[in-house]
């Protein structure tokens, strides 16, 4: 029995009504319009709606509708996210707790001339937010590159007004604060819609070619500061003690002088009063003075011998052992 194959020349496509095809095309177009008419803005973003490329409105986070593409388009700008630009280095990624950095030569943006005609390698980051998304997109062409150029200009100006020691050591915080202030003023003048959050000096070093010599100078300066601080510590320890001892001696002398003067005045006043009492009653005063004197002398005498005034023979009454004899 021979195999029978259909005659492809006589094949005809199935009869599909034209209305069904049209409805299918319209359904696809309607779905495309529907999907392009609604959009979602994330919580940290703001959406700028453009109609034929012209700004129309800004929409907040959430679900919104617009005219279908290509009539209206949406540009999303992260207004709540902190953005960062790096200068002098580039972070390529993070693996665990370690970061990997690019090995490309970026000395053109980090090599700077200081005010005392020295050279320093300054690496820093600029952290910022988009404060006005409209200005960020439409006021400045290529806003990211412009912002980087502004960073380099301000940093070079601030570093150029200071010595290399200030930039490398104690003046780093002051440099960062001054750059942040001037950069914000420049952003406001350019109306780029950027709010500068913080300027962080990551690393400030002398160039590798002069780093050993600079380290030696640094060590010498640190040694000098150490000796100066030790001398000041000794000064602060010895001088106040000497001043205290001198003040103590002065106060003791003043106290002794005051005591002697007061005693002398008291003795003089006592003599005057005794003399006046003696003039009024000589016998009584003489006896009282005698008794007062004896009351001061007798307690200091170790052995006492009391004799009768009328007694004529003294030797028989004196004991051989030296004991005290009383009448």
GINOR-V208355 format. One record per residue. N is the residue number from 1. RES is the residue in one letter. SS is DSSP state (~ for helix, > for strand, _ for the rest). Layout:
n res ss
N RES SS
N RES SS
//
This chain:
n res ss
1 X _
2 X _
3 X _
4 X _
5 X _
6 X _
7 X _
8 X ~
9 X ~
10 X ~
11 X _
12 X _
13 X _
14 X _
15 X _
16 X _
17 X _
18 X ~
19 X ~
20 X ~
21 X ~
22 X ~
23 X ~
24 X ~
25 X ~
26 X ~
27 X ~
28 X ~
29 X ~
30 X ~
31 X ~
32 X ~
33 X ~
34 X ~
35 X ~
36 X ~
37 X ~
38 X >
39 X >
40 X >
41 X >
42 X _
43 X _
44 X _
45 X >
46 X >
47 X >
48 X >
49 X >
50 X >
51 X >
52 X _
53 X _
54 X >
55 X >
56 X >
57 X >
58 X >
59 X >
60 X _
61 X _
62 X >
63 X >
64 X >
65 X >
66 X _
67 X _
68 X _
69 X _
70 X _
71 X _
72 X >
73 X >
74 X >
75 X >
76 X >
77 X >
78 X >
79 X _
80 X _
81 X _
82 X _
83 X >
84 X >
85 X >
86 X >
87 X >
88 X _
89 X _
90 X _
91 X >
92 X >
93 X >
94 X >
95 X >
96 X _
97 X _
98 X >
99 X >
100 X >
101 X >
102 X _
103 X _
104 X _
105 X _
106 X _
107 X ~
108 X ~
109 X ~
110 X ~
111 X >
112 X >
113 X >
114 X _
115 X _
116 X _
117 X _
118 X _
119 X >
120 X >
121 X >
122 X >
123 X >
124 X >
125 X >
126 X >
127 X >
128 X >
129 X >
130 X >
131 X _
132 X _
133 X ~
134 X ~
135 X ~
136 X ~
137 X ~
138 X ~
139 X _
140 X _
141 X _
142 X _
143 X ~
144 X ~
145 X ~
146 X ~
147 X ~
148 X ~
149 X ~
150 X ~
151 X ~
152 X ~
153 X ~
154 X ~
155 X ~
156 X ~
157 X ~
158 X ~
159 X ~
160 X ~
161 X _
162 X _
163 X _
164 X ~
165 X ~
166 X ~
167 X ~
168 X ~
169 X _
170 X _
171 X _
172 X ~
173 X ~
174 X ~
175 X ~
176 X ~
177 X ~
178 X ~
179 X ~
180 X ~
181 X ~
182 X ~
183 X ~
184 X ~
185 X ~
186 X ~
187 X ~
188 X ~
189 X ~
190 X ~
191 X _
192 X _
193 X _
194 X >
195 X >
196 X >
197 X >
198 X >
199 X >
200 X >
201 X >
202 X >
203 X >
204 X >
205 X >
206 X _
207 X _
208 X ~
209 X ~
210 X ~
211 X ~
212 X ~
213 X ~
214 X ~
215 X ~
216 X ~
217 X ~
218 X ~
219 X ~
220 X ~
221 X ~
222 X ~
223 X ~
224 X ~
225 X ~
226 X ~
227 X ~
228 X ~
229 X ~
230 X ~
231 X ~
232 X ~
233 X ~
234 X ~
235 X ~
236 X ~
237 X ~
238 X ~
239 X ~
240 X ~
241 X ~
242 X ~
243 X ~
244 X ~
245 X ~
246 X ~
247 X ~
248 X ~
249 X ~
250 X ~
251 X ~
252 X ~
253 X ~
254 X ~
255 X ~
256 X ~
257 X ~
258 X ~
259 X ~
260 X ~
261 X ~
262 X ~
263 X ~
264 X ~
265 X ~
266 X ~
267 X ~
268 X ~
269 X ~
270 X ~
271 X ~
272 X ~
273 X ~
274 X ~
275 X ~
276 X ~
277 X ~
278 X ~
279 X ~
280 X ~
281 X _
282 X ~
283 X ~
284 X ~
285 X ~
286 X ~
287 X ~
288 X ~
289 X ~
290 X ~
291 X ~
292 X ~
293 X ~
294 X ~
295 X ~
296 X ~
297 X ~
298 X ~
299 X ~
300 X ~
301 X _
302 X _
303 X _
304 X _
305 X _
306 X _
307 X _
308 X _
309 X _
310 X _
311 X _
312 X _
313 X _
314 X _
315 X ~
316 X ~
317 X ~
318 X _
319 X _
320 X _
321 X _
322 X _
323 X _
324 X _
325 X _
326 X _
327 X _
//
